[in-house]
Structure formats: C-alpha cells, structure tokens
Amino acid sequence: MFKLIRDAYGIRSALYGGSFVHVTPSFFIPTVTYIDMDRRAARFFESGEAEAVVAANADYDESPTIRFLHQSYSDPFEIEPVDLLISQYGGFVSEACSQHIRPGGFLVANNSHGDAGVAECDPRLRLVGVLRRNGEIFRLAPATEFFVPKRATLPDDPAERARHLRSLGRGVGYTKTAFSYLFQKTEE
Ligand SMILES: C[S@@+](CC[C@H](N)C(=O)[O-])C[C@H]1O[C@@H](n2cnc3c(N)ncnc32)[C@H](O)[C@@H]1O
C-alpha cells in the first residue's frame, strides 16, 4: 500500500500516529516520523531494531531517516510538514495531526476506529481514492459513493457528524467500504 501511494504521488516524507512498531512505511518512504505512547514501541525504536529492519528492506537509494516520538499524537510536537499522514488502527489520528500535512499532501486512513469517517467531515481534506486489498495485492481505486451510512442516521453538518462519530469511537457501517481511504489536503 505504501509503495503504491509513494509511486502514484511522489511521497518522500510521512508521519505515522499510533504506529506501535509498524515500520513498513520506511521500506518505501525515506523520511518517516513515528509516534506512539506505548513503552514497548519506545523500547523497539531505542534498541536500533527499526533501523536494522528498514536497512534490510529499504526500496530507495538514500539512507532512511527514522524518528520516533514517545508521546500522544494529540500533544504538541514539532515537525516539518509531511507529504503523507498515516492513520491505521491507531484512533483519531487525522483530527490531531492533519495540521502537519503539507498543502496538497495526503492522508491514508482506515476506518477501524472511525478515523476515515471523521476525516471525510474535515473541510481541509478531499477523498481522492480508496485502497482495495486482495491478500497482499493492493490497488488504488476511484472514490465514488463512499461514506453513505448503511443504517445509522448521521448529522448532515460535517462538524456535528465528526463529533458524533468521535463519540461512538468506532466506524459506522457504510454501504461501500475499502481497506483504506486516501484524502488530499487542500492547497491553501
Ligand atoms: C492497534 S495498535 C496499531 C499499531 C499500528 N498502527 C499497526 O497498524 O500495526 C494502536 C496503537 O496506537 C497507539 N495510540 C493510540 N492512541 C494514541 C495516541 N493518542 N498517541 C499515540 N499513540 C496512540 C497505541 O499505543 C497502539 O500502539
């Protein structure tokens, strides 16, 4: 999935909120900042294991830059704006961290905790594609007719809709779903 997004959009840097020890993005993206509160994740990054795994798998020529922040992604931190924000099974990352996406950059989010649904309500973000998965094969597909609720009635107002989804803390059922959702941040 990360290779597909990198190749399609020239991604060079990323921020991964709630990463735990999932360093696969660094196999394809040269500069990645990982953030997690878990002490086991901190130990993993401190041990040098992340560098070793990435060095053995990096699919680019330059030296990987791997940074780990042991904190909540909701607390303030400093980072150069990134090409890609990653939100996978780690809570409401998009809400806390979309400010760190460069204008025209991207968010890839799944809906395990409802983060993709919340991102869909964010006026700064526009759904530009979805990631389909078949075993280990991923493909980028057009983004049509997603986020239509199956049963739930959601508020029409995007801010209220986001509040409602956050309060549920899980994704609602949609008529059409995908493995992950790709959003682009507006240019201004
Ligand atoms: C289910 S794991 C997913 C790990 C990884 N994203 C993956 O897909 O393999 C969720 C991770 O999110 C982290 N997490 C949840 N809320 C967080 C927050 N506010 N700040 C930093 N990390 C958080 C947890 O510590 C945990 O390691």
The ligand as an ORCA input file, in Angstrom:
! r2SCAN-3c Opt
* xyz 0 1
  C      -3.836     -1.355     17.410
  S      -2.279     -0.523     17.522
  C      -1.945     -0.271     15.803
  C      -0.491     -0.203     15.506
  C      -0.141      0.073     14.048
  N      -0.760      1.281     13.569
  C      -0.483     -1.083     13.150
  O      -1.374     -0.940     12.297
  O       0.134     -2.152     13.266
  C      -2.746      1.078     18.098
  C      -1.570      1.921     18.589
  O      -1.997      3.266     18.701
  C      -1.360      3.827     19.819
  N      -2.115      5.021     20.224
  C      -3.438      5.115     20.495
  N      -3.752      6.385     20.823
  C      -2.599      7.098     20.752
  C      -2.277      8.472     20.981
  N      -3.194      9.361     21.332
  N      -0.995      8.863     20.808
  C      -0.036      7.979     20.437
  N      -0.282      6.664     20.215
  C      -1.559      6.233     20.375
  C      -1.338      2.721     20.852
  O      -0.346      2.928     21.842
  C      -1.059      1.492     19.967
  O       0.311      1.211     19.894
*
